[in-house]
Amino acid sequence: MRALIAGAGVSGPMTAYWLAKHGWDVVVIERAEQLRLGGQNIDITDAAREVVRMMGIEDTIRAHHTGEKGVAFVDAEGRVTARFPVEEKGSLTREIEILRGDLVKIIVDANPESVEYRYGRSIDALGRRDDGVTVTFDDGATEDFDVVIAADGMNSRTRELVIGPDARPRDYLGCWSSYFTLPRREGDDDWWRWYTSANGIVAFLRPDNEGTMRSSVNFLSDDDHPPHMSLDEKRKRLQDRLRGSGWECDRIADDLEGVDDIYLGPLHQIKADRWSDGRCVLAGDAAHCPTPYTGMGTTLAIIGAYVLAGELATHDRPEDAFAAYERRFRDFAETNQKLPPGVPDIAYAQSEMKRRLINLGAKVAASSPVQSVASFFDGGKRSEQVTFDLPDYGGRKAA
Ligand SMILES: Cc1cc2nc3c(=O)[nH]c(=O)nc-3n(C[C@H](O)[C@H](O)[C@H](O)COP(=O)(O)OP(=O)(O)OC[C@H]3O[C@@H](n4cnc5c(N)ncnc54)[C@H](O)[C@@H]3O)c2cc1C
């Protein structure tokens, strides 16, 4: 059997790995000219740890730990109001913290040589037949596959080709997020510094294992569908928000000048009504993006890839495999999309009172404001989430 996977993020290469282990021929296409290695600290939790263990890459992942010591809440003058060391209650730094780019590289390197990667490619059209799919690529070439897997992320364009335009997948969270890399300055430490400004910004500075700093700037906005923004427009938009906002916001605005890896955009949860149609299926963020604020996007992508490949390996008809994949995995994915009550507004402290609540409340590790904000930014709901029992598809032997 032959699969085409669109998207070489986490979900695509993970699915490719497991399918290849089950004996499939796999082609992965990536729209960018090379792997996109941007992004910040992500963590791998729950059954996803078991999946990477089965692949034999857990130690390599741990060796790429970012070195972050925990979370420190800071005020406008830079004073630390509270610290939450790694794994302590209230801390958002997890045992396995790795830069997204490092993880993507590790997964792609773990792929068997038989998996073919093609860059600068995307899908223009899907011609469905009972026994396969004829894919038309963006260069006009056509090729036949047994199944097509759309793993092209939150803003997937392939999704519409797979399930059609009426599947109502987007749920706007009312806020924008940005991610970028900054030079490390004297005075930067190995703590994730978390600042809530009086004018509705939540800004982060986090250490990485490459001698630079990772920053994220987040704010509420009604603007759900912005037009395409150039790099300069993104930079300017962030700088306008940051200037005069206290703490290191002016420094971040200044340092943005030389930065070219800016991601900025509105945050949507993806809630596709159905994940497959015929021999085409959605995977990862394209199917069930929970947003980075839950901290679960990568964990879901890893577990989902294992399940999707396993079901394909154990069913004769791909259509039956896709139905089984959705039956097994949808509940878990949807549970992990749930955000706590009051989110996202509470995190942004638009009133002075809320801001004080967050900064003062941060002094008490278990205080409810901190827990709510923590829930918003990194999946504090973990305590209540269901666990996922990995089926045994013979993968343990295959790995
Ligand atoms: C550059 C980047 C930075 C990120 N940073 C963070 C972060 O800091 N924190 C966090 O929690 N999550 C981040 N994410 C999201 C996180 O990677 C996902 O939530 C999670 O890992 C699930 O991964 P995925 O493979 O489903 O999607 P993604 O990781 O988004 O990967 C999708 C891939 O598909 C490619 N693609 C897009 N359109 C097409 C197309 N039409 N054809 C072919 N390929 C296409 C993209 O270039 C990308 O490589 C980031 C994603 C990206 C792409």
The ligand as an SDF file (V2000), in Angstrom:
LIG
                    3D

 53 58  0  0  0  0  0  0  0  0999 V2000
    6.5490   26.9150   12.3900 C   0  0  0  0  0  0  0  0  0  0  0  0
    5.6840   26.3340   13.4900 C   0  0  0  0  0  0  0  0  0  0  0  0
    5.9090   26.7200   14.8120 C   0  0  0  0  0  0  0  0  0  0  0  0
    5.1190   26.1990   15.8490 C   0  0  0  0  0  0  0  0  0  0  0  0
    5.3770   26.5850   17.1280 N   0  0  0  0  0  0  0  0  0  0  0  0
    4.6740   26.0600   18.1540 C   0  0  0  0  0  0  0  0  0  0  0  0
    4.9740   26.4090   19.5010 C   0  0  0  0  0  0  0  0  0  0  0  0
    5.8580   27.2000   19.7560 O   0  0  0  0  0  0  0  0  0  0  0  0
    4.2390   25.8510   20.5000 N   0  0  0  0  0  0  0  0  0  0  0  0
    3.2380   24.9550   20.2320 C   0  0  0  0  0  0  0  0  0  0  0  0
    2.6030   24.4600   21.1670 O   0  0  0  0  0  0  0  0  0  0  0  0
    2.9400   24.6070   18.9600 N   0  0  0  0  0  0  0  0  0  0  0  0
    3.6230   25.1380   17.9150 C   0  0  0  0  0  0  0  0  0  0  0  0
    3.3290   24.7790   16.6220 N   0  0  0  0  0  0  0  0  0  0  0  0
    2.2320   23.8230   16.3940 C   0  0  0  0  0  0  0  0  0  0  0  0
    2.6400   22.4050   16.7470 C   0  0  0  0  0  0  0  0  0  0  0  0
    3.7210   21.9970   15.9480 O   0  0  0  0  0  0  0  0  0  0  0  0
    1.4400   21.5060   16.5210 C   0  0  0  0  0  0  0  0  0  0  0  0
    0.3720   21.9170   17.3600 O   0  0  0  0  0  0  0  0  0  0  0  0
    1.6230   20.0290   16.8500 C   0  0  0  0  0  0  0  0  0  0  0  0
    2.9540   19.6400   16.9240 O   0  0  0  0  0  0  0  0  0  0  0  0
    0.8990   19.1790   15.7990 C   0  0  0  0  0  0  0  0  0  0  0  0
    1.6820   19.1780   14.6350 O   0  0  0  0  0  0  0  0  0  0  0  0
    1.1590   19.0120   13.1530 P   0  0  0  0  0  0  0  0  0  0  0  0
    2.1960   18.2240   12.4540 O   0  0  0  0  0  0  0  0  0  0  0  0
   -0.2440   18.5500   13.1180 O   0  0  0  0  0  0  0  0  0  0  0  0
    1.1450   20.5060   12.5840 O   0  0  0  0  0  0  0  0  0  0  0  0
    2.3790   21.4840   12.3050 P   0  0  0  0  0  0  0  0  0  0  0  0
    3.4700   21.2870   13.2640 O   0  0  0  0  0  0  0  0  0  0  0  0
    1.7830   22.8330   12.1840 O   0  0  0  0  0  0  0  0  0  0  0  0
    2.9530   21.0000   10.8760 O   0  0  0  0  0  0  0  0  0  0  0  0
    2.2650   21.1620    9.6670 C   0  0  0  0  0  0  0  0  0  0  0  0
    3.2650   21.1360    8.5270 C   0  0  0  0  0  0  0  0  0  0  0  0
    2.5490   21.1490    7.2940 O   0  0  0  0  0  0  0  0  0  0  0  0
    3.1640   22.0680    6.4160 C   0  0  0  0  0  0  0  0  0  0  0  0
    2.1400   22.5400    5.4660 N   0  0  0  0  0  0  0  0  0  0  0  0
    1.2550   23.5410    5.6160 C   0  0  0  0  0  0  0  0  0  0  0  0
    0.4480   23.6100    4.5580 N   0  0  0  0  0  0  0  0  0  0  0  0
    0.8370   22.6350    3.7030 C   0  0  0  0  0  0  0  0  0  0  0  0
    0.3490   22.1840    2.4500 C   0  0  0  0  0  0  0  0  0  0  0  0
   -0.7030   22.7610    1.8670 N   0  0  0  0  0  0  0  0  0  0  0  0
    0.9980   21.1430    1.8740 N   0  0  0  0  0  0  0  0  0  0  0  0
    2.0510   20.5320    2.4750 C   0  0  0  0  0  0  0  0  0  0  0  0
    2.5350   20.9240    3.6660 N   0  0  0  0  0  0  0  0  0  0  0  0
    1.9250   21.9500    4.2870 C   0  0  0  0  0  0  0  0  0  0  0  0
    3.6910   23.1340    7.3200 C   0  0  0  0  0  0  0  0  0  0  0  0
    4.7070   23.8920    6.6780 O   0  0  0  0  0  0  0  0  0  0  0  0
    4.2000   22.3170    8.4960 C   0  0  0  0  0  0  0  0  0  0  0  0
    5.5100   21.8710    8.2770 O   0  0  0  0  0  0  0  0  0  0  0  0
    4.0690   25.2880   15.5550 C   0  0  0  0  0  0  0  0  0  0  0  0
    3.8400   24.9080   14.2250 C   0  0  0  0  0  0  0  0  0  0  0  0
    4.6400   25.4150   13.2010 C   0  0  0  0  0  0  0  0  0  0  0  0
    4.3870   24.9820   11.7510 C   0  0  0  0  0  0  0  0  0  0  0  0
  1  2  1  0
  2  3  1  0
  2 52  2  0
  3  4  2  0
  4  5  1  0
  4 50  1  0
  5  6  2  0
  6  7  1  0
  6 13  1  0
  7  8  2  0
  7  9  1  0
  9 10  1  0
 10 11  2  0
 10 12  1  0
 12 13  2  0
 13 14  1  0
 14 15  1  0
 14 50  1  0
 15 16  1  0
 16 17  1  0
 16 18  1  0
 18 19  1  0
 18 20  1  0
 20 21  1  0
 20 22  1  0
 22 23  1  0
 23 24  1  0
 24 25  2  0
 24 26  1  0
 24 27  1  0
 27 28  1  0
 28 29  2  0
 28 30  1  0
 28 31  1  0
 31 32  1  0
 32 33  1  0
 33 34  1  0
 33 48  1  0
 34 35  1  0
 35 36  1  0
 35 46  1  0
 36 37  1  0
 36 45  1  0
 37 38  2  0
 38 39  1  0
 39 40  1  0
 39 45  2  0
 40 41  1  0
 40 42  2  0
 42 43  1  0
 43 44  2  0
 44 45  1  0
 46 47  1  0
 46 48  1  0
 48 49  1  0
 50 51  2  0
 51 52  1  0
 52 53  1  0
M  END
$$$$
